[in-house]
Amino acid sequence: MTSTTERPATPSAAKPPSWWDRQGDLIMRRPFNEWTFTHMNWLLPTERVARGEVHRPLPFDPHHLDLTYRFEGHDRTLAELHRRTNTTTFVVVHGGRIVHEYYPGVFAGPRTRMQLFSVSKSITSLLVGIALQEGTIDGLHDRVADYRPDFKGTAYEDVTIHNLLSMTSGVGDLEAWDVPDAGIKRFEQAIMGGGDVAAVVRSSPRTQPAGESFNYSTFDTQVLGWVLEAAAGTPLATYCSDRLWRHLGADRDAYYWLTRGKPRSAIGGGSLNATARDLARVGMLMINDGIVAGRQVVPRDWVRRSRSSDLPQLAVGNLGPSGYTHYGYSNQWWTLGSVCHDAFTGLGVHGQYLFIDHSADVVIVKTSAWPTQDDEARDRETIAALRRIADHFATAR
C-alpha cells in the first residue's frame, strides 16, 4: 500500500485502486459471479467440512409447481421469479421429500457446492447452540474477552455472546458494501489481500450501547466464530463437521474458504459452501426440532429460539436501517412473523436463502447470482414467492 507521505496531493491525481484491491468487486459482478459462486475453492484456500460415513438419500416426489405469486400488482410464475432474481439453484422439500428441484445456473447442479455467504451465519448459530449444550461455552452472558483476550481494550471486550447472536453489540457502523472505506469493505480487502482480518475487526468503534438496538454486522458473527474456535480449541470447519455435518446424511463434504493471510481463518459470517440439497438437510433438521434420524443434533430449545425473539427491537418491522421492514431477527436468523405461519430464513448477499416454514413442513433453498450484494426489490419478490409455495403445501396437507 502507498504510505501517507507518498500519496498524491489532490484527489484528481489519486492512483486508482489496483486489480488486487478490487478483486472482491470483480468476482461478484454478473455474469462472472455465476462461475465464482460455484468455484470459490479455486480462488481461495479452503478447509473441508467432512460428511459422515452414513449417506441418507433424500426421497424424491416431484411436483409440477404450476402456481403464481402476487408481487407489485402482478401475478408472476416461478419461471419469472428465476429470471427476475437470477436463480442458480432451487430446491423445495415438503414432508421430508424433494418435491421440486431446478438448476438454472450455468454451472449449477445437484452436486455443485454453492457459495452461501451469510447463510453461514445461521450455521454458526447452530454450532454455538451445540457448544452451549455441551458446556464448551459456559453461557450466553460470557464476554468476548473471556475467550479472546486479544480483544481486551477494544469495543468488543465486554460484548456478550447474547449480544453477538442478536446483533446488538453496538459496535461498528451500518454495513455498507457501496462505501469504499466502510468496515465491511476493509474486511473484504483484508480477506482477499492477505491482510490482518482480526485487526480490522478489533479497530471497529463503539457506536451504540450494547444490547439496545439491532445493527446487522458480519463482524459480530465473525467474532462469534472466533469465540467458538477458542472455546473448542479446534477450527470452525472441524467443529462443524464433528458436531453437525457428519450427522446430516449429506451428499458431499462442505467447505469453508479461508483468509489468504496467516493465520488463516474461516469466515463464520460468510464462507460456507455446500450443495443445495445438503443445505436443505439443515432446513429439515430445523423443521424437526434439531433431530436427524432419531438423534438430537441441535438442542430443541435452540432451534425454537431461532424462530422468533421476545426483544422488541428485533420484532418484524423494528430492525431499523440495517434490516428490511418485512423482517425481524433472532439467533442469527431472519424471522417473518405470524403473517407467514412461523417461517424464518437464513439469508446471504446476492440472493441466498434457506427458507423454513415449520407449520407448513416446507424447506426451500434458493441460491442466486444477483448483480449487487443487496437488492430490496429482489428480496421482497423472492419472499413473496417462497411464502406462496409454503402456503400451497400448507393448504394441501
ChimeraX attribute file (.defattr): number of C-alpha atoms within 10 A of each C-alpha:
attribute: neighborCount
match mode: 1-to-1
recipient: residues
	/A:1	6
	/A:2	8
	/A:3	6
	/A:4	7
	/A:5	7
	/A:6	8
	/A:7	13
	/A:8	12
	/A:9	9
	/A:10	7
	/A:11	8
	/A:12	8
	/A:13	9
	/A:14	10
	/A:15	10
	/A:16	9
	/A:17	9
	/A:18	8
	/A:19	10
	/A:20	11
	/A:21	17
	/A:22	16
	/A:23	15
	/A:24	16
	/A:25	17
	/A:26	14
	/A:27	17
	/A:28	20
	/A:29	17
	/A:30	15
	/A:31	13
	/A:32	13
	/A:33	19
	/A:34	24
	/A:35	18
	/A:36	21
	/A:37	25
	/A:38	23
	/A:39	17
	/A:40	21
	/A:41	18
	/A:42	10
	/A:43	12
	/A:44	14
	/A:45	16
	/A:46	22
	/A:47	19
	/A:48	16
	/A:49	24
	/A:50	19
	/A:51	22
	/A:52	18
	/A:53	10
	/A:54	12
	/A:55	14
	/A:56	13
	/A:57	11
	/A:58	17
	/A:59	12
	/A:60	13
	/A:61	12
	/A:62	13
	/A:63	11
	/A:64	8
	/A:65	13
	/A:66	8
	/A:67	13
	/A:68	17
	/A:69	19
	/A:70	13
	/A:71	15
	/A:72	10
	/A:73	6
	/A:74	9
	/A:75	11
	/A:76	16
	/A:77	15
	/A:78	17
	/A:79	12
	/A:80	12
	/A:81	18
	/A:82	20
	/A:83	11
	/A:84	13
	/A:85	21
	/A:86	21
	/A:87	24
	/A:88	27
	/A:89	27
	/A:90	22
	/A:91	21
	/A:92	26
	/A:93	27
	/A:94	19
	/A:95	15
	/A:96	21
	/A:97	17
	/A:98	21
	/A:99	18
	/A:100	17
	/A:101	21
	/A:102	16
	/A:103	19
	/A:104	17
	/A:105	19
	/A:106	12
	/A:107	16
	/A:108	21
	/A:109	20
	/A:110	16
	/A:111	13
	/A:112	19
	/A:113	25
	/A:114	29
	/A:115	29
	/A:116	32
	/A:117	23
	/A:118	27
	/A:119	26
	/A:120	24
	/A:121	30
	/A:122	26
	/A:123	22
	/A:124	27
	/A:125	24
	/A:126	26
	/A:127	21
	/A:128	24
	/A:129	22
	/A:130	21
	/A:131	21
	/A:132	17
	/A:133	15
	/A:134	11
	/A:135	12
	/A:136	16
	/A:137	20
	/A:138	12
	/A:139	14
	/A:140	15
	/A:141	12
	/A:142	16
	/A:143	19
	/A:144	23
	/A:145	18
	/A:146	16
	/A:147	17
	/A:148	18
	/A:149	10
	/A:150	14
	/A:151	20
	/A:152	14
	/A:153	11
	/A:154	17
	/A:155	20
	/A:156	28
	/A:157	18
	/A:158	19
	/A:159	23
	/A:160	22
	/A:161	24
	/A:162	18
	/A:163	25
	/A:164	29
	/A:165	23
	/A:166	25
	/A:167	27
	/A:168	24
	/A:169	30
	/A:170	25
	/A:171	26
	/A:172	23
	/A:173	18
	/A:174	15
	/A:175	18
	/A:176	15
	/A:177	16
	/A:178	13
	/A:179	10
	/A:180	10
	/A:181	11
	/A:182	15
	/A:183	23
	/A:184	23
	/A:185	19
	/A:186	17
	/A:187	21
	/A:188	20
	/A:189	21
	/A:190	20
	/A:191	23
	/A:192	21
	/A:193	18
	/A:194	14
	/A:195	18
	/A:196	18
	/A:197	25
	/A:198	19
	/A:199	13
	/A:200	17
	/A:201	24
	/A:202	19
	/A:203	15
	/A:204	16
	/A:205	14
	/A:206	15
	/A:207	13
	/A:208	16
	/A:209	12
	/A:210	20
	/A:211	18
	/A:212	15
	/A:213	21
	/A:214	24
	/A:215	23
	/A:216	24
	/A:217	23
	/A:218	22
	/A:219	27
	/A:220	28
	/A:221	27
	/A:222	23
	/A:223	23
	/A:224	25
	/A:225	24
	/A:226	22
	/A:227	21
	/A:228	26
	/A:229	19
	/A:230	17
	/A:231	17
	/A:232	16
	/A:233	11
	/A:234	12
	/A:235	16
	/A:236	24
	/A:237	23
	/A:238	17
	/A:239	19
	/A:240	24
	/A:241	20
	/A:242	15
	/A:243	16
	/A:244	22
	/A:245	24
	/A:246	19
	/A:247	21
	/A:248	24
	/A:249	19
	/A:250	26
	/A:251	20
	/A:252	20
	/A:253	18
	/A:254	23
	/A:255	24
	/A:256	28
	/A:257	25
	/A:258	22
	/A:259	24
	/A:260	20
	/A:261	16
	/A:262	11
	/A:263	11
	/A:264	17
	/A:265	25
	/A:266	23
	/A:267	27
	/A:268	31
	/A:269	27
	/A:270	24
	/A:271	22
	/A:272	30
	/A:273	28
	/A:274	23
	/A:275	26
	/A:276	29
	/A:277	28
	/A:278	24
	/A:279	27
	/A:280	27
	/A:281	24
	/A:282	22
	/A:283	26
	/A:284	26
	/A:285	21
	/A:286	24
	/A:287	22
	/A:288	18
	/A:289	18
	/A:290	22
	/A:291	19
	/A:292	19
	/A:293	12
	/A:294	8
	/A:295	9
	/A:296	14
	/A:297	20
	/A:298	23
	/A:299	19
	/A:300	15
	/A:301	11
	/A:302	20
	/A:303	21
	/A:304	16
	/A:305	15
	/A:306	21
	/A:307	24
	/A:308	24
	/A:309	19
	/A:310	9
	/A:311	14
	/A:312	13
	/A:313	19
	/A:314	24
	/A:315	20
	/A:316	21
	/A:317	17
	/A:318	18
	/A:319	21
	/A:320	15
	/A:321	12
	/A:322	14
	/A:323	19
	/A:324	15
	/A:325	15
	/A:326	16
	/A:327	19
	/A:328	27
	/A:329	30
	/A:330	22
	/A:331	27
	/A:332	26
	/A:333	27
	/A:334	24
	/A:335	27
	/A:336	25
	/A:337	20
	/A:338	10
	/A:339	8
	/A:340	16
	/A:341	16
	/A:342	16
	/A:343	24
	/A:344	24
	/A:345	27
	/A:346	23
	/A:347	24
	/A:348	23
	/A:349	20
	/A:350	28
	/A:351	26
	/A:352	26
	/A:353	27
	/A:354	24
	/A:355	26
	/A:356	29
	/A:357	26
	/A:358	21
	/A:359	14
	/A:360	23
	/A:361	20
	/A:362	30
	/A:363	32
	/A:364	29
	/A:365	26
	/A:366	25
	/A:367	30
	/A:368	26
	/A:369	27
	/A:370	24
	/A:371	18
	/A:372	15
	/A:373	16
	/A:374	16
	/A:375	14
	/A:376	10
	/A:377	11
	/A:378	17
	/A:379	19
	/A:380	16
	/A:381	19
	/A:382	23
	/A:383	18
	/A:384	16
	/A:385	21
	/A:386	24
	/A:387	22
	/A:388	17
	/A:389	21
	/A:390	27
	/A:391	17
	/A:392	15
	/A:393	14
	/A:394	17
	/A:395	8
	/A:396	8
	/A:397	8
